[in-house]
Amino acid sequence: MAQKVEKLKGIIFDKDGTLFDYAQVWETILKEGIALTFNSMGKQHQQTAKQAMLSLMGIDEEGQCIPRGLVFTHRRVQILRRFLLYCIRYRVNAIKAIKGYNRSVKHSEVLLNEKLKQMDFSVQQRLFRRFKEEGYHIGVITSDNASSTNLFLSLMGLEKMVDFIASRDSNYRRKPHSEAFNAFCTQAGINPSQVAMVGDTLTDMLFAKRAQSGYRIAVLTGSNDRRRLERLSDVVYEDISFLDTDKRLFPAQ
């Protein structure tokens, strides 16, 4: 006799690259940040170095996501090594670049506010409402900071439907450690096997695997690394709109 599949009662989403297309939102913000950084270093005319930094971060010249981009990598040592190699190759002062970029980040929420207000998030809103109607507990676990996360959820019209948020500023260890996942389960009163995880990176899928998530869903609106995501996920979708027809999430449809 086939083993009965456990009913899902909770779902956790990553934010960037999962709830929305990463490049669609962040390309403009990253370009602005890089331009401000190079201006602060007096290197505003180094177009090749600027484009190389954008590619290093994870967006190519055509606005498509690059799987090996630093924004999709959660290994700090690897991030530092690749950043320093970039600085050596393009003769960029690493300390000045970091300071300039940190200053530009402070301006990013203003740009994000303007960008998000122009976008349509009706698909995400309908999907979240359906999850709530089906009795799901909804969590968002992200490596972004709390201020930016709250801004996104508010402007996307999702904040009132989210039951649990864990960000960089929370006291949980970062993904792929399962601490935040376990905290979500404890708050909701459900088992990890009753929780689906939706993410766009290998770290998200490893996070779900270590937490013993009942269903691992990868989307291609972030790292876009289908080949490797297929190894750790149960299913890979182009974007989260495909969740609406997923028989595991909504078995009665």
C-alpha positions in Angstrom: 0.0 0.0 0.0 1.3 3.5 -0.9 2.2 5.7 2.0 -0.3 8.5 2.6 1.0 11.9 1.9 0.7 14.2 4.9 -1.5 17.3 4.5 0.3 20.5 4.3 -0.7 23.2 6.8 2.1 25.8 6.4 4.1 27.4 3.7 7.3 29.4 4.0 8.5 31.8 1.2 11.9 33.4 0.6 11.5 37.0 -0.5 13.9 38.3 -3.2 13.7 36.2 -6.3 10.8 34.2 -5.0 7.9 36.5 -4.3 8.9 38.5 -7.3 11.4 38.4 -10.2 14.7 39.5 -8.7 16.1 41.3 -11.8 12.8 43.1 -12.4 13.0 44.8 -9.0 16.7 45.0 -8.2 18.4 45.7 -11.5 17.7 49.4 -11.4 18.6 49.6 -7.7 21.9 47.8 -8.1 22.9 49.9 -11.1 22.1 53.1 -9.1 24.1 51.7 -6.1 27.1 50.8 -8.3 27.0 54.2 -10.0 27.0 56.0 -6.6 29.8 53.8 -5.4 32.0 54.5 -8.4 31.2 58.2 -8.2 32.3 58.3 -4.6 35.7 56.8 -5.6 36.1 59.2 -8.5 35.8 56.4 -11.1 32.5 57.3 -12.6 33.8 56.8 -16.2 34.9 53.1 -15.7 31.9 51.6 -17.5 33.5 48.2 -18.0 34.2 47.9 -14.3 30.7 48.9 -13.4 29.1 46.3 -15.7 31.5 43.7 -14.3 30.4 44.5 -10.8 26.7 44.2 -11.8 27.5 40.8 -13.3 29.4 39.9 -10.2 26.3 40.7 -8.1 24.2 38.5 -10.4 22.6 40.5 -13.3 23.9 40.4 -16.8 23.9 43.1 -19.6 20.5 41.9 -20.8 18.9 42.1 -17.3 18.9 38.4 -16.7 19.9 36.7 -13.5 23.3 34.9 -13.3 23.1 31.8 -11.1 26.6 32.3 -9.6 25.9 36.0 -8.7 26.9 37.0 -5.2 23.3 38.0 -4.3 22.4 34.3 -4.7 25.3 33.0 -2.7 25.1 32.7 1.1 28.7 31.6 1.7 30.5 34.5 3.2 34.0 33.3 2.4 33.2 32.7 -1.2 31.6 36.2 -1.5 34.7 37.9 0.0 37.1 35.9 -2.2 35.3 36.7 -5.4 34.8 40.4 -4.4 38.5 40.8 -3.7 39.5 39.1 -7.0 37.2 41.6 -8.7 38.8 44.5 -6.9 42.3 43.3 -7.9 41.3 42.8 -11.6 39.7 46.2 -12.0 42.0 48.1 -9.6 39.2 49.0 -7.3 40.0 49.9 -3.6 38.0 47.3 -1.7 37.5 49.4 1.4 36.3 52.4 -0.5 34.0 50.3 -2.6 32.4 48.7 0.5 32.0 52.1 2.2 30.5 53.6 -1.0 28.1 50.7 -1.5 27.0 50.9 2.2 26.2 54.6 1.7 24.2 53.8 -1.5 22.2 51.1 0.4 20.8 53.8 2.7 19.3 55.4 -0.4 17.9 52.2 -1.8 14.6 52.2 0.2 13.6 55.5 -1.5 14.2 53.9 -4.9 12.5 50.7 -3.9 9.5 52.6 -2.7 9.1 54.2 -6.1 9.8 51.0 -8.0 7.4 48.8 -6.1 4.5 51.3 -6.3 4.6 51.0 -10.1 4.4 47.2 -10.1 1.3 44.9 -10.1 1.3 42.3 -7.3 -2.3 41.0 -7.9 -1.0 37.5 -8.6 0.8 37.3 -5.3 -2.2 38.8 -3.4 -4.7 36.3 -4.9 -2.3 33.4 -4.1 -1.8 34.5 -0.5 -5.6 35.0 0.0 -6.2 31.4 -1.3 -3.6 30.0 1.1 -5.3 31.8 4.0 -8.7 30.6 2.8 -7.3 27.0 2.8 -6.1 27.5 6.4 -2.4 27.8 5.7 0.0 29.4 8.1 2.3 31.7 6.0 5.9 32.6 6.8 8.6 34.7 5.1 12.2 33.9 5.9 14.7 36.2 4.2 18.3 37.3 4.4 17.2 40.9 3.8 16.9 43.3 6.7 13.7 43.9 8.6 13.1 47.4 7.3 13.3 46.4 3.7 11.3 43.2 4.2 8.4 45.1 5.9 8.5 47.7 3.1 8.2 45.0 0.5 5.4 43.1 2.1 3.5 46.4 2.8 3.8 47.7 -0.8 3.0 44.2 -2.2 -0.2 44.2 -0.1 0.8 40.9 1.7 1.7 42.0 5.2 -1.6 41.3 6.8 -1.6 37.7 5.5 1.9 36.8 6.7 2.0 35.1 10.2 5.7 34.9 10.7 8.7 36.9 9.5 12.4 36.2 10.0 14.9 38.6 8.6 18.6 39.3 8.9 17.9 41.3 12.0 16.1 38.4 13.7 17.9 36.4 16.4 17.8 33.3 14.3 20.9 31.7 12.6 20.9 32.3 8.9 19.8 29.9 6.2 20.5 27.1 5.6 20.4 26.6 9.4 16.9 25.4 10.2 16.4 27.5 13.4 14.0 30.0 11.8 12.1 27.2 10.1 11.6 25.4 13.4 10.5 28.7 15.1 7.8 29.0 12.4 6.6 25.5 13.1 6.5 26.1 16.8 4.5 29.2 16.4 2.0 27.6 14.1 1.9 24.4 16.1 2.7 22.1 13.1 5.4 19.7 12.1 8.1 20.4 9.5 6.7 17.7 7.4 3.5 19.7 7.2 5.3 22.7 5.8 6.1 23.6 2.1 9.2 25.8 1.4 9.3 28.0 -1.7 12.7 29.5 -2.7 14.9 30.4 -5.7 18.4 29.4 -4.5 20.2 26.3 -3.5 20.5 27.7 0.0 16.7 27.8 0.2 16.4 24.2 -0.9 19.1 23.1 1.5 17.4 25.0 4.3 14.2 23.2 3.6 16.0 19.8 3.4 17.8 20.3 6.7 14.5 21.3 8.3 12.8 18.2 6.9 10.2 20.2 5.0 7.4 18.2 3.6 7.5 19.8 0.1 10.4 21.7 -1.5 9.4 24.1 -4.3 12.0 26.0 -6.4 11.2 28.9 -8.7 13.3 30.4 -11.5 12.7 34.1 -10.8 15.9 34.4 -8.8 19.1 32.5 -9.3 17.6 30.8 -12.4 19.8 27.7 -11.7 17.4 25.0 -12.9 19.9 22.3 -13.2 21.1 22.4 -9.6 17.7 23.4 -8.1 16.2 20.2 -9.6 18.6 18.1 -7.5 17.3 19.4 -4.1 13.7 20.3 -4.9 10.5 18.3 -5.4 9.4 20.5 -8.2 10.7 23.5 -10.1 8.3 26.2 -11.5 9.0 29.3 -13.6 7.4 31.5 -11.0 5.0 31.4 -8.0 1.9 31.8 -10.2 2.2 28.1 -10.9 1.6 27.3 -7.2 -2.1 28.0 -7.8 -2.4 24.8 -9.8 -0.2 22.6 -7.6 -2.1 19.5 -6.6 0.1 19.0 -3.5 -0.7 22.5 -2.2 -4.3 22.4 -3.2 -5.3 18.7 -3.4 -9.1 19.4 -3.5 -9.0 21.5 -6.7 
